[in-house]
């Protein structure tokens, strides 16, 4: 009796490391893709997970949305509850003003980060599961950690 032969999928080839620093990050929420650039050219694309209610701009603490607009990487946290994290300068003055006018908390602590530390490198969560952050795999986060300096602009589009 002849058994069907499963197609052979070659192992993923390691990507060439990013040499130097990233100078711009673009997040496209609808596509669930983050692209990093050097000298205006895309050098890597990452699939991402977003906040648990990703449609629309972040307005207030607990809404599960990832903010939209132009931000900068303003901090690095090697002791994160997730595998490394790069902080965004959210909320901006416009976000604070909107929150003051609406009498609510705009939230904060928006990061690009890896997976929860308890998962180690065994799993990568899928779907939108963060509280408003941008999540990637741990391998991807380590690559970003090495290539993204403080001050890097990040544009988050709907």
Backbone as CSV, one residue per row, in Angstrom:
resi,resn,N_x,N_y,N_z,CA_x,CA_y,CA_z,C_x,C_y,C_z
1,UNK,0.838,-1.179,0.000,0.000,0.000,0.000,0.881,1.240,0.000
2,UNK,0.517,2.183,-0.829,1.282,3.417,-0.935,0.661,4.489,-0.043
3,UNK,1.497,5.163,0.738,1.026,6.232,1.606,1.325,7.576,0.960
4,UNK,0.418,8.529,1.143,0.712,9.858,0.575,1.924,10.462,1.265
5,UNK,2.680,11.163,0.500,3.877,11.810,1.034,3.551,13.264,1.341
6,UNK,3.811,13.658,2.572,3.580,15.052,2.965,4.613,15.937,2.300
7,UNK,4.191,17.138,1.909,5.178,18.035,1.313,6.254,18.380,2.339
8,UNK,7.448,18.520,1.859,8.561,18.876,2.733,8.726,20.385,2.678
9,UNK,8.682,20.985,3.840,8.866,22.435,3.925,10.254,22.674,4.486
10,UNK,11.101,23.319,3.717,12.461,23.552,4.219,12.428,24.447,5.451
11,UNK,13.366,24.250,6.364,13.402,25.120,7.547,13.633,26.563,7.134
12,UNK,13.055,27.460,7.923,13.231,28.880,7.645,14.706,29.232,7.756
13,UNK,15.185,29.922,6.750,16.579,30.348,6.756,16.738,31.535,7.694
14,UNK,17.818,31.552,8.473,18.004,32.716,9.347,18.135,33.982,8.515
15,UNK,17.530,35.031,9.013,17.608,36.313,8.316,18.954,36.950,8.622
16,UNK,19.443,37.714,7.662,20.680,38.453,7.915,20.418,39.422,9.054
17,UNK,21.341,39.538,9.988,21.105,40.448,11.114,20.996,41.891,10.645
18,UNK,20.256,42.659,11.400,20.172,44.091,11.124,21.477,44.705,11.609
19,UNK,22.172,45.353,10.709,23.431,46.012,11.037,23.147,47.490,11.217
20,UNK,23.576,48.046,12.322,23.323,49.461,12.581,21.979,49.647,13.251
21,UNK,21.485,50.881,13.211,20.268,51.225,13.932,19.097,51.500,13.004
22,UNK,17.923,51.221,13.512,16.670,51.530,12.836,16.436,53.029,12.998
23,UNK,15.957,53.695,11.918,15.713,55.131,12.044,14.233,55.503,11.981
24,UNK,13.359,54.522,11.738,11.919,54.793,11.688,11.173,53.469,11.811
25,UNK,10.061,53.501,12.533,9.199,52.325,12.680,7.809,52.714,12.204
26,UNK,7.194,51.853,11.408,5.825,52.057,10.943,4.985,50.873,11.396
27,UNK,3.897,51.167,12.108,2.953,50.143,12.535,1.661,50.362,11.761
28,UNK,1.195,49.315,11.082,-0.074,49.351,10.370,-1.023,48.408,11.108
29,UNK,-1.896,49.010,11.920,-2.743,48.222,12.808,-3.660,47.264,12.042
30,UNK,-4.319,47.732,11.001,-5.251,46.879,10.264,-4.550,45.669,9.660
31,UNK,-3.345,45.874,9.156,-2.574,44.776,8.554,-1.880,43.912,9.597
32,UNK,-1.785,44.406,10.848,-1.064,43.726,11.933,0.397,43.496,11.538
33,UNK,1.007,44.586,11.032,2.395,44.527,10.574,3.159,45.738,11.093
34,UNK,4.397,45.484,11.529,5.320,46.550,11.903,6.523,46.443,10.974
35,UNK,6.863,47.552,10.314,7.995,47.598,9.396,9.034,48.539,9.981
36,UNK,10.298,48.108,9.957,11.381,48.961,10.444,12.251,49.382,9.263
37,UNK,12.746,50.612,9.344,13.459,51.241,8.228,14.851,51.698,8.639
38,UNK,15.745,51.646,7.657,17.067,52.261,7.753,17.262,53.097,6.500
39,UNK,17.640,54.349,6.677,17.862,55.263,5.550,16.666,55.279,4.604
40,UNK,15.469,55.232,5.170,14.254,55.301,4.367,13.854,54.015,3.670
41,UNK,14.613,52.952,3.860,14.309,51.685,3.188,13.865,50.644,4.209
42,UNK,12.792,49.894,3.879,12.356,48.848,4.811,13.401,47.742,4.906
43,UNK,13.725,47.331,6.146,14.711,46.269,6.331,14.118,45.019,6.979
44,UNK,12.955,45.178,7.618,12.337,44.006,8.240,10.865,44.303,8.500
45,UNK,10.052,43.261,8.367,8.624,43.340,8.638,8.285,42.288,9.680
46,UNK,7.494,42.669,10.679,7.140,41.750,11.761,5.625,41.640,11.889
47,UNK,5.101,40.434,12.050,3.683,40.321,12.408,3.529,40.762,13.865
48,UNK,2.420,41.415,14.185,2.235,41.967,15.526,0.882,41.585,16.115
49,UNK,0.820,41.670,17.433,-0.435,41.620,18.173,-0.623,42.992,18.796
50,UNK,-1.891,43.382,18.951,-2.214,44.707,19.482,-3.060,44.583,20.739
51,UNK,-3.621,45.721,21.157,-4.535,45.739,22.284,-5.769,44.902,21.992
52,UNK,-6.461,44.468,23.042,-7.587,43.551,22.888,-8.794,44.175,22.189
53,UNK,-8.818,45.497,22.011,-9.873,46.190,21.255,-9.185,47.159,20.299
54,UNK,-8.543,46.649,19.250,-7.598,47.451,18.473,-8.171,48.527,17.558
55,UNK,-9.439,48.463,17.191,-9.984,49.448,16.248,-10.105,50.815,16.904
56,UNK,-9.580,51.814,16.212,-9.655,53.183,16.709,-8.444,53.559,17.546
57,UNK,-8.372,54.850,17.833,-7.261,55.422,18.587,-7.458,55.210,20.083
58,UNK,-6.365,55.066,20.813,-6.443,54.977,22.272,-6.978,56.300,22.815
59,UNK,-7.921,56.203,23.744,-8.502,57.389,24.342,-8.248,57.400,25.839
60,UNK,-8.520,56.275,26.500,-8.383,56.278,27.952,-7.879,54.948,28.483
61,UNK,-7.410,55.004,29.711,-6.904,53.835,30.416,-7.947,52.717,30.368
62,UNK,-7.487,51.518,30.006,-8.358,50.359,30.046,-9.196,50.122,28.807
63,UNK,-9.070,50.969,27.773,-9.913,50.768,26.587,-9.390,49.684,25.644
64,UNK,-8.188,49.156,25.909,-7.646,48.067,25.097,-7.203,48.475,23.713
65,UNK,-7.062,49.766,23.481,-6.672,50.257,22.155,-5.196,50.623,22.123
66,UNK,-4.609,50.471,20.955,-3.238,50.895,20.712,-3.313,52.299,20.117
67,UNK,-2.546,53.254,20.655,-2.655,54.628,20.142,-2.276,54.729,18.673
68,UNK,-2.761,55.780,18.028,-2.439,56.066,16.626,-1.799,57.446,16.568
69,UNK,-0.840,57.613,15.679,-0.186,58.905,15.523,1.315,58.760,15.498
70,UNK,1.997,59.878,15.694,3.454,59.934,15.662,3.993,60.003,17.085
71,UNK,4.857,59.060,17.423,5.448,58.975,18.756,6.941,58.740,18.615
72,UNK,7.618,58.592,19.735,9.047,58.260,19.751,9.282,57.192,20.800
73,UNK,10.332,56.405,20.572,10.785,55.471,21.593,11.495,56.320,22.640
74,UNK,11.030,56.253,23.897,11.616,57.123,24.911,12.200,56.388,26.114
75,UNK,12.105,55.061,26.131,12.700,54.311,27.238,12.851,52.847,26.860
76,UNK,13.736,52.187,27.602,14.018,50.761,27.397,13.888,50.070,28.746
77,UNK,13.214,48.929,28.780,13.040,48.222,30.037,13.515,46.776,29.909
78,UNK,14.728,46.480,30.380,15.223,45.104,30.319,14.593,44.212,31.390
79,UNK,13.916,44.804,32.374,13.291,44.047,33.472,11.771,43.964,33.302
80,UNK,11.290,44.053,32.104,9.864,44.030,31.811,9.228,42.702,32.210
81,UNK,7.917,42.694,32.400,7.156,41.455,32.625,7.037,40.659,31.330
82,UNK,7.462,41.274,30.240,7.486,40.651,28.917,8.943,40.629,28.486
83,UNK,9.250,39.849,27.463,10.644,39.791,27.039,11.053,41.138,26.462
84,UNK,11.739,41.916,27.276,12.225,43.252,26.919,11.071,44.162,26.498
85,UNK,11.282,45.458,26.590,10.253,46.374,26.105,10.854,47.735,25.780
86,UNK,10.307,48.322,24.727,10.682,49.653,24.262,9.466,50.554,24.434
87,UNK,9.591,51.600,25.268,8.458,52.456,25.583,8.232,53.567,24.588
88,UNK,6.962,53.907,24.384,6.570,55.029,23.542,6.238,56.229,24.420
89,UNK,6.413,57.418,23.893,6.144,58.635,24.656,4.655,59.001,24.654
90,UNK,3.808,58.005,24.783,2.372,58.209,24.971,2.102,58.294,26.465
91,UNK,1.279,59.204,26.921,0.461,60.166,26.181,1.232,61.435,25.835
92,UNK,0.903,61.990,24.691,1.444,63.282,24.266,0.599,64.393,24.888
93,UNK,1.061,65.649,24.822,0.261,66.758,25.364,-1.179,66.788,24.827
94,UNK,-1.374,66.475,23.538,-2.733,66.478,22.969,-3.598,65.404,23.625
95,UNK,-2.992,64.257,23.946,-3.731,63.178,24.611,-4.094,63.583,26.036
96,UNK,-3.171,64.248,26.712,-3.423,64.712,28.079,-4.528,65.772,28.113
97,UNK,-4.493,66.674,27.139,-5.518,67.730,27.069,-6.899,67.123,26.823
98,UNK,-6.985,66.191,25.895,-8.258,65.519,25.607,-8.780,64.816,26.862
99,UNK,-7.889,64.167,27.602,-8.283,63.458,28.827,-8.747,64.440,29.898
100,UNK,-8.040,65.564,30.021,-8.443,66.588,31.002,-9.847,67.104,30.687
101,UNK,-10.076,67.400,29.398,-11.385,67.909,28.979,-12.489,66.871,29.211
102,UNK,-12.155,65.590,29.032,-13.145,64.531,29.213,-13.201,63.980,30.630
103,UNK,-12.304,64.485,31.480,-12.245,64.053,32.880,-12.018,62.540,33.023
104,UNK,-10.999,62.037,32.320,-10.630,60.634,32.437,-9.112,60.484,32.363
105,UNK,-8.623,59.306,32.669,-7.195,58.969,32.639,-6.852,58.503,31.225
106,UNK,-5.855,59.139,30.563,-5.522,58.733,29.194,-4.763,57.413,29.113
107,UNK,-4.338,56.897,30.255,-3.527,55.679,30.233,-2.080,56.018,29.922
108,UNK,-1.273,55.020,29.812,0.150,55.197,29.536,0.816,53.840,29.450
109,UNK,2.111,53.822,29.625,2.874,52.576,29.567,2.577,51.773,28.305
110,UNK,2.685,52.431,27.163,2.534,51.749,25.876,3.933,51.356,25.407
111,UNK,4.086,50.084,25.092,5.394,49.529,24.728,5.309,48.649,23.493
112,UNK,6.463,48.477,22.860,6.692,47.347,21.954,7.364,46.316,22.845
113,UNK,6.825,45.107,22.900,7.419,44.100,23.774,7.262,42.697,23.208
114,UNK,7.985,41.767,23.834,7.895,40.365,23.461,6.755,39.692,24.210
115,UNK,6.884,38.400,24.382,5.859,37.580,25.015,5.986,37.622,26.539
116,UNK,4.911,37.252,27.245,5.006,37.210,28.710,6.173,36.323,29.145
117,UNK,6.920,36.772,30.153,8.112,36.036,30.599,7.812,34.587,30.956
118,UNK,6.634,34.316,31.498,6.316,32.948,31.913,6.279,31.963,30.745
119,UNK,6.142,32.469,29.511,6.098,31.592,28.342,7.487,31.196,27.856
120,UNK,8.509,31.886,28.361,9.880,31.693,27.885,9.875,31.864,26.372
121,UNK,10.549,31.003,25.637,10.543,31.108,24.175,9.715,29.991,23.559
122,UNK,8.884,29.329,24.370,8.158,28.152,23.895,6.938,28.496,23.051
123,UNK,6.294,29.603,23.340,5.066,29.965,22.639,5.084,31.428,22.238
124,UNK,4.355,31.728,21.177,4.087,33.102,20.785,2.578,33.224,20.722
125,UNK,2.024,34.069,21.579,0.575,34.267,21.599,0.114,34.893,20.294
126,UNK,-1.037,34.463,19.821,-1.596,35.016,18.584,-2.835,35.831,18.917
127,UNK,-3.311,36.563,17.950,-4.482,37.410,18.171,-4.080,38.678,18.914
128,UNK,-5.058,39.482,19.231,-4.821,40.744,19.931,-5.075,40.528,21.413
129,UNK,-4.019,40.598,22.201,-4.102,40.212,23.606,-3.496,41.221,24.573
130,UNK,-2.846,42.263,24.089,-2.194,43.198,25.004,-3.233,44.197,25.549
131,UNK,-2.806,45.031,26.470,-3.682,46.071,27.016,-3.626,47.344,26.165
132,UNK,-2.883,47.321,25.071,-2.737,48.484,24.193,-1.350,48.574,23.594
133,UNK,-0.499,47.629,23.962,0.879,47.607,23.460,0.955,46.920,22.097
134,UNK,2.170,46.839,21.578,2.472,46.160,20.323,3.385,44.998,20.684
135,UNK,2.946,43.768,20.405,3.726,42.597,20.795,4.250,41.849,19.573
136,UNK,5.469,41.326,19.725,6.124,40.511,18.711,6.653,39.252,19.398
137,UNK,7.247,38.353,18.629,7.854,37.163,19.231,9.093,37.577,20.025
138,UNK,9.560,36.703,20.881,10.756,37.010,21.682,11.992,37.166,20.809
139,UNK,12.129,36.322,19.800,13.284,36.424,18.888,13.262,37.785,18.197
140,UNK,12.090,38.190,17.724,11.968,39.490,17.056,12.240,40.636,18.029
141,UNK,11.779,40.495,19.270,11.997,41.555,20.257,13.481,41.729,20.560
142,UNK,14.205,40.636,20.645,15.648,40.751,20.886,16.333,41.464,19.727
143,UNK,15.893,41.183,18.510,16.458,41.862,17.344,16.154,43.362,17.413
144,UNK,14.924,43.716,17.740,14.557,45.124,17.860,15.324,45.809,18.983
145,UNK,15.467,45.128,20.100,16.187,45.675,21.259,17.587,46.123,20.852
146,UNK,18.239,45.328,20.029,19.608,45.633,19.605,19.675,46.738,18.551
147,UNK,18.561,46.982,17.833,18.616,47.881,16.682,17.843,49.187,16.843
148,UNK,17.054,49.327,17.909,16.201,50.512,18.049,16.693,51.384,19.204
149,UNK,17.257,52.552,18.892,17.722,53.453,19.962,16.606,54.349,20.490
150,UNK,16.845,54.909,21.665,15.962,55.934,22.221,15.878,57.069,21.202
151,UNK,14.684,57.618,21.027,14.480,58.717,20.083,13.982,58.275,18.722
152,UNK,13.948,56.969,18.466,13.479,56.478,17.164,12.008,56.845,16.982
153,UNK,11.666,57.509,15.865,10.263,57.824,15.609,9.469,56.563,15.268
154,UNK,8.221,56.520,15.739,7.318,55.424,15.422,5.980,56.021,14.993
155,UNK,5.533,55.624,13.838,4.243,56.063,13.312,3.286,54.887,13.414
156,UNK,2.144,55.118,14.053,1.132,54.066,14.194,-0.092,54.504,13.418
157,UNK,-0.389,53.746,12.363,-1.528,54.056,11.496,-2.685,53.098,11.793
158,UNK,-3.898,53.567,11.488,-5.062,52.658,11.673,-4.911,51.393,10.842
